[in-house]
Amino acid sequence: MKKNRRALWAGVALIALTLLLLPFALSQAGTAWVRIANIALLYVLLALGLNIVVGFAGLLDLGYVAFYAVGAYVYALLASPHFGLHLPFWVILPIGAAVAALFGVMLGAPTLKLRGDYLAIVTLGFGEIVRIFLNNLSQPVNITRGPQGITGIDPVRIGGIDFSRSDSVLGVVLSGPMKYYYLLLGLMLVIILINVRLQNSRIGRAWEAIREDEIAARAMGIDTTGMKLLAFAMGASFGGVAGGMFAAIQGFISPESFVLVESVMVVSMVVLGGMGNIAGVILGAVLLAFVPEILRWTVEPAQQALFGKMLIEPEVIRMLIFGLALVLVMLFRPAGLLPSAVRKRELTQERAP
């Protein structure tokens, strides 16, 4: 037991050290890779939020990007010259999470009796409705500036530290993307802790019961209506946090940043990593964020080296390889790369004669 505990803590320490030193290693290959790491962390936040809805409660949500958009626009409207408001970061982020949670309840309330494909279609429509609203709320009152988007969004400023500029901290020079990396890493750890606490609580067990058999859960006295709404609200709030960070990092947002493909990508991360398993979801998010970028940097040089010219567009080859990898994973690891214990048992029972 002591050896296992020591091995566990040694693994945790190694992972922590790797995460702390990662931006310095990536910066050697260029600032762009640090920015890619930041995008990967944003996807981790989104995947952890969607995992509450899909993985814990078993509610298929294809419109999750709507909450991402809500959080981003709340931050942009309250921290840009558009309305002349420049509220502090630590005030705006909770507001964005709360507004996104409210939208989550608005989506959950009319869909309480829907499951499976029907729920997926409704949530998909909700995501598109939010994007279309954002694209058209420029008349008669200019709220979102429509397809032009909102520019000049304030960067994160905490305690006099401007996260968009390079600074020397304890003798170490940190660029803007590196500072955002550590901020996102801190938010990720907080959200992971919340997820772990929720999964091991009465609420988490109630979500699991609803996922496995909603009728039996209701018969056992679980408030399925309240639990579903709570799942939508909690998942949406994490999406709102990720959206606020996205707006702060980019400095510009438009409705085109929140298309259906983003929702599909986040769902793929949850399914690929392993629904209901926090570690698996994180792995899926990191892989689907980094692998396309690695292919982007390798496909074009490889094609030119082999043929001396571009026979097929690199983007086409990249997506073919990416899609083939996903198909193979789903064929040979249908429960995901790191499935939850419950999902493992379900697959074992299905395969048993």
C-alpha positions as semicolon CSV with decimal commas, in nm:
position;residue;x (nm);y (nm);z (nm)
1;M;0,000;0,000;0,000
2;K;0,279;0,243;0,090
3;K;0,464;0,162;-0,233
4;N;0,149;0,227;-0,437
5;R;0,094;0,554;-0,257
6;R;0,452;0,662;-0,316
7;A;0,427;0,569;-0,683
8;L;0,105;0,771;-0,710
9;W;0,258;1,081;-0,554
10;A;0,571;1,039;-0,766
11;G;0,352;1,031;-1,077
12;V;0,159;1,339;-0,964
13;A;0,486;1,525;-0,897
14;L;0,620;1,430;-1,241
15;I;0,303;1,549;-1,414
16;A;0,307;1,875;-1,217
17;L;0,672;1,939;-1,306
18;T;0,602;1,865;-1,672
19;L;0,308;2,106;-1,681
20;L;0,512;2,380;-1,512
21;L;0,805;2,347;-1,755
22;L;0,600;2,279;-2,069
23;P;0,566;2,642;-2,190
24;F;0,944;2,693;-2,167
25;A;1,003;2,379;-2,375
26;L;0,738;2,476;-2,632
27;S;0,871;2,833;-2,658
28;Q;1,195;2,690;-2,797
29;A;0,999;2,588;-3,107
30;G;0,820;2,923;-3,126
31;T;0,553;3,124;-2,946
32;A;0,289;2,967;-3,169
33;W;0,320;2,636;-2,982
34;V;0,258;2,807;-2,649
35;R;-0,059;2,957;-2,799
36;I;-0,160;2,610;-2,918
37;A;-0,111;2,483;-2,562
38;N;-0,341;2,762;-2,442
39;I;-0,607;2,657;-2,694
40;A;-0,565;2,299;-2,574
41;L;-0,629;2,411;-2,215
42;L;-0,940;2,599;-2,329
43;Y;-1,064;2,279;-2,491
44;V;-0,993;2,092;-2,167
45;L;-1,216;2,339;-1,980
46;L;-1,491;2,292;-2,240
47;A;-1,458;1,913;-2,238
48;L;-1,475;1,899;-1,858
49;G;-1,792;2,107;-1,865
50;L;-1,955;1,895;-2,136
51;N;-1,852;1,578;-1,952
52;I;-2,087;1,675;-1,668
53;V;-2,380;1,680;-1,911
54;V;-2,282;1,391;-2,139
55;G;-2,057;1,176;-1,922
56;F;-2,214;1,211;-1,577
57;A;-2,583;1,273;-1,657
58;G;-2,597;1,096;-1,996
59;L;-2,760;1,390;-2,178
60;L;-2,630;1,431;-2,534
61;D;-2,568;1,802;-2,595
62;L;-2,460;1,912;-2,945
63;G;-2,512;2,284;-2,877
64;Y;-2,249;2,328;-2,608
65;V;-2,070;2,595;-2,811
66;A;-2,361;2,829;-2,729
67;F;-2,244;2,857;-2,366
68;Y;-1,888;2,914;-2,487
69;A;-2,022;3,201;-2,700
70;V;-2,227;3,346;-2,414
71;G;-1,925;3,357;-2,183
72;A;-1,711;3,515;-2,453
73;Y;-1,965;3,786;-2,538
74;V;-2,033;3,868;-2,173
75;Y;-1,661;3,926;-2,124
76;A;-1,633;4,124;-2,449
77;L;-1,929;4,352;-2,371
78;L;-1,810;4,427;-2,018
79;A;-1,441;4,471;-2,101
80;S;-1,421;4,661;-2,428
81;P;-1,479;5,011;-2,570
82;H;-1,807;4,892;-2,729
83;F;-2,015;4,999;-2,427
84;G;-1,731;5,189;-2,260
85;L;-1,717;4,938;-1,976
86;H;-1,386;4,806;-1,853
87;L;-1,474;4,595;-1,551
88;P;-1,204;4,390;-1,376
89;F;-1,139;4,035;-1,489
90;W;-1,227;3,883;-1,151
91;V;-1,570;4,049;-1,169
92;I;-1,653;3,961;-1,529
93;L;-1,559;3,593;-1,521
94;P;-1,813;3,495;-1,250
95;I;-2,079;3,702;-1,428
96;G;-2,007;3,517;-1,753
97;A;-2,028;3,181;-1,575
98;A;-2,360;3,281;-1,412
99;V;-2,514;3,403;-1,739
100;A;-2,401;3,086;-1,917
101;A;-2,553;2,878;-1,636
102;L;-2,881;3,069;-1,684
103;F;-2,872;2,982;-2,054
104;G;-2,806;2,621;-1,955
105;V;-3,125;2,618;-1,748
106;M;-3,310;2,781;-2,040
107;L;-3,195;2,495;-2,262
108;G;-3,259;2,224;-2,003
109;A;-3,609;2,329;-1,896
110;P;-3,795;2,257;-2,224
111;T;-3,595;1,941;-2,296
112;L;-3,650;1,752;-1,970
113;K;-3,848;1,472;-2,135
114;L;-3,618;1,430;-2,433
115;R;-3,342;1,170;-2,462
116;G;-3,100;1,045;-2,723
117;D;-3,136;1,167;-3,081
118;Y;-3,424;1,402;-3,003
119;L;-3,226;1,581;-2,733
120;A;-2,924;1,603;-2,965
121;I;-3,134;1,768;-3,240
122;V;-3,286;2,022;-3,000
123;T;-2,953;2,117;-2,846
124;L;-2,796;2,144;-3,191
125;G;-3,072;2,388;-3,288
126;F;-3,017;2,585;-2,967
127;G;-2,649;2,632;-3,049
128;E;-2,730;2,757;-3,399
129;I;-3,002;2,990;-3,268
130;V;-2,758;3,156;-3,028
131;R;-2,501;3,204;-3,306
132;I;-2,762;3,353;-3,542
133;F;-2,882;3,589;-3,267
134;L;-2,527;3,706;-3,205
135;N;-2,487;3,759;-3,577
136;N;-2,800;3,975;-3,602
137;L;-2,811;4,169;-3,273
138;S;-2,670;4,480;-3,438
139;Q;-3,006;4,633;-3,532
140;P;-3,206;4,827;-3,425
141;V;-2,979;4,845;-3,118
142;N;-2,617;4,758;-3,179
143;I;-2,543;4,506;-2,902
144;T;-2,303;4,254;-3,057
145;R;-2,186;4,445;-3,369
146;G;-2,311;4,152;-3,574
147;P;-2,067;3,977;-3,808
148;Q;-1,808;4,253;-3,753
149;G;-1,745;4,120;-3,404
150;I;-1,613;4,304;-3,100
151;T;-1,257;4,434;-3,102
152;G;-1,031;4,597;-2,845
153;I;-1,123;4,352;-2,569
154;D;-0,922;4,412;-2,253
155;P;-0,662;4,151;-2,164
156;V;-0,658;3,994;-1,821
157;R;-0,514;4,223;-1,554
158;I;-0,468;4,093;-1,201
159;G;-0,287;4,285;-0,929
160;G;-0,121;4,519;-1,176
161;I;0,001;4,231;-1,396
162;D;-0,095;4,270;-1,760
163;F;-0,120;3,922;-1,914
164;S;-0,076;4,056;-2,268
165;R;0,279;4,179;-2,205
166;S;0,608;4,011;-2,128
167;D;0,731;4,052;-1,771
168;S;1,011;3,927;-1,553
169;V;0,883;3,720;-1,260
170;L;1,146;3,612;-1,004
171;G;1,414;3,666;-1,265
172;V;1,231;3,456;-1,528
173;V;1,098;3,629;-1,838
174;L;0,739;3,526;-1,910
175;S;0,573;3,620;-2,237
176;G;0,202;3,702;-2,258
177;P;0,104;3,354;-2,387
178;M;0,309;3,191;-2,111
179;K;0,129;3,393;-1,842
180;Y;-0,205;3,299;-1,993
181;Y;-0,091;2,934;-1,989
182;Y;-0,038;2,938;-1,613
183;L;-0,368;3,118;-1,555
184;L;-0,553;2,861;-1,766
185;L;-0,367;2,582;-1,588
186;G;-0,485;2,719;-1,252
187;L;-0,846;2,740;-1,375
188;M;-0,820;2,386;-1,510
189;L;-0,704;2,252;-1,174
190;V;-0,994;2,427;-0,997
191;I;-1,247;2,283;-1,242
192;I;-1,093;1,936;-1,213
193;L;-1,127;1,957;-0,834
194;I;-1,492;2,060;-0,870
195;N;-1,553;1,771;-1,112
196;V;-1,394;1,519;-0,876
197;R;-1,595;1,646;-0,581
198;L;-1,917;1,636;-0,786
199;Q;-1,850;1,286;-0,919
200;N;-1,796;1,145;-0,570
201;S;-2,091;1,327;-0,414
202;R;-2,461;1,245;-0,384
203;I;-2,521;1,471;-0,684
204;G;-2,276;1,273;-0,896
205;R;-2,433;0,943;-0,796
206;A;-2,778;1,084;-0,878
207;W;-2,654;1,187;-1,225
208;E;-2,513;0,838;-1,277
209;A;-2,844;0,683;-1,177
210;I;-3,030;0,906;-1,423
211;R;-2,783;0,813;-1,696
212;E;-2,827;0,439;-1,636
213;D;-3,205;0,428;-1,582
214;E;-3,408;0,745;-1,535
215;I;-3,730;0,563;-1,441
216;A;-3,554;0,363;-1,170
217;A;-3,384;0,679;-1,044
218;R;-3,719;0,856;-1,014
219;A;-3,863;0,552;-0,833
220;M;-3,577;0,575;-0,581
221;G;-3,680;0,931;-0,496
222;I;-3,424;1,124;-0,702
223;D;-3,544;1,460;-0,827
224;T;-3,462;1,393;-1,191
225;T;-3,591;1,733;-1,305
226;G;-3,372;1,925;-1,063
227;M;-3,069;1,704;-1,129
228;K;-3,095;1,747;-1,506
229;L;-3,123;2,124;-1,476
230;L;-2,827;2,127;-1,238
231;A;-2,621;1,927;-1,487
232;F;-2,702;2,170;-1,769
233;A;-2,627;2,470;-1,546
234;M;-2,298;2,336;-1,410
235;G;-2,174;2,228;-1,752
236;A;-2,275;2,559;-1,907
237;S;-2,098;2,761;-1,636
238;F;-1,766;2,594;-1,720
239;G;-1,829;2,674;-2,086
240;G;-1,887;3,036;-1,987
241;V;-1,553;3,047;-1,803
242;A;-1,375;2,907;-2,110
243;G;-1,550;3,160;-2,333
244;G;-1,444;3,451;-2,114
245;M;-1,082;3,335;-2,124
246;F;-1,102;3,292;-2,501
247;A;-1,223;3,653;-2,545
248;A;-0,949;3,786;-2,317
249;I;-0,674;3,593;-2,496
250;Q;-0,789;3,670;-2,850
251;G;-0,886;4,034;-2,797
252;F;-1,148;3,991;-3,070
253;I;-1,454;3,769;-3,110
254;S;-1,720;3,723;-3,376
255;P;-2,005;3,474;-3,430
256;E;-1,784;3,280;-3,672
257;S;-1,576;3,163;-3,376
258;F;-1,871;2,962;-3,240
259;V;-1,988;2,741;-3,523
260;L;-2,128;2,388;-3,500
261;V;-1,788;2,234;-3,574
262;E;-1,665;2,355;-3,234
263;S;-1,946;2,169;-3,056
264;V;-1,873;1,852;-3,255
265;M;-1,505;1,883;-3,167
266;V;-1,576;1,907;-2,794
267;V;-1,817;1,612;-2,807
268;S;-1,548;1,414;-2,991
269;M;-1,301;1,494;-2,715
270;V;-1,535;1,359;-2,448
271;V;-1,620;1,043;-2,645
272;L;-1,262;0,979;-2,754
273;G;-1,115;1,018;-2,407
274;G;-1,387;0,825;-2,227
275;M;-1,725;0,958;-2,118
276;G;-1,755;1,000;-1,744
277;N;-1,381;0,964;-1,680
278;I;-1,215;1,297;-1,595
279;A;-0,863;1,181;-1,686
280;G;-0,989;1,037;-2,014
281;V;-1,171;1,357;-2,107
282;I;-0,854;1,559;-2,045
283;L;-0,653;1,317;-2,259
284;G;-0,908;1,338;-2,541
285;A;-0,906;1,719;-2,533
286;V;-0,527;1,741;-2,541
287;L;-0,497;1,489;-2,825
288;L;-0,762;1,649;-3,046
289;A;-0,611;1,993;-2,985
290;F;-0,248;1,902;-3,054
291;V;-0,267;1,625;-3,316
292;P;-0,425;1,842;-3,592
293;E;-0,158;2,107;-3,535
294;I;0,121;1,849;-3,546
295;L;-0,023;1,717;-3,872
296;R;-0,041;2,073;-4,004
297;W;0,334;2,110;-3,951
298;T;0,428;1,768;-4,093
299;V;0,193;1,694;-4,384
300;E;0,297;1,979;-4,614
301;P;0,678;1,934;-4,574
302;A;0,641;1,556;-4,618
303;Q;0,438;1,595;-4,937
304;Q;0,687;1,841;-5,085
305;A;0,980;1,617;-4,991
306;L;0,823;1,311;-5,155
307;F;0,675;1,464;-5,469
308;G;0,844;1,803;-5,499
309;K;0,507;1,974;-5,536
310;M;0,163;1,985;-5,380
311;L;-0,050;1,706;-5,529
312;I;-0,327;1,731;-5,270
313;E;-0,403;2,022;-5,042
314;P;-0,239;1,966;-4,699
315;E;-0,565;2,051;-4,526
316;V;-0,743;1,768;-4,708
317;I;-0,474;1,512;-4,618
318;R;-0,465;1,637;-4,259
319;M;-0,840;1,593;-4,213
320;L;-0,832;1,250;-4,381
321;I;-0,562;1,128;-4,142
322;F;-0,743;1,287;-3,849
323;G;-1,076;1,128;-3,943
324;L;-0,919;0,786;-4,005
325;A;-0,755;0,797;-3,661
326;L;-1,091;0,872;-3,496
327;V;-1,263;0,589;-3,685
328;L;-0,994;0,341;-3,580
329;V;-1,016;0,448;-3,218
330;M;-1,395;0,408;-3,218
331;L;-1,362;0,062;-3,376
332;F;-1,100;-0,075;-3,138
333;R;-1,169;0,139;-2,827
334;P;-1,544;0,211;-2,839
335;A;-1,552;0,321;-2,475
336;G;-1,270;0,570;-2,530
337;L;-0,900;0,568;-2,460
338;L;-0,952;0,582;-2,082
339;P;-1,308;0,460;-2,016
340;S;-1,471;0,495;-1,677
341;A;-1,510;0,188;-1,455
342;V;-1,887;0,184;-1,513
343;R;-1,843;0,197;-1,889
344;K;-1,590;-0,088;-1,874
345;R;-1,839;-0,305;-1,686
346;E;-2,113;-0,225;-1,937
347;L;-1,895;-0,331;-2,231
348;T;-1,787;-0,649;-2,051
349;Q;-2,150;-0,745;-1,986
350;E;-2,245;-0,672;-2,350
351;R;-1,966;-0,897;-2,483
352;A;-2,033;-1,180;-2,236
353;P;-2,215;-1,479;-2,395
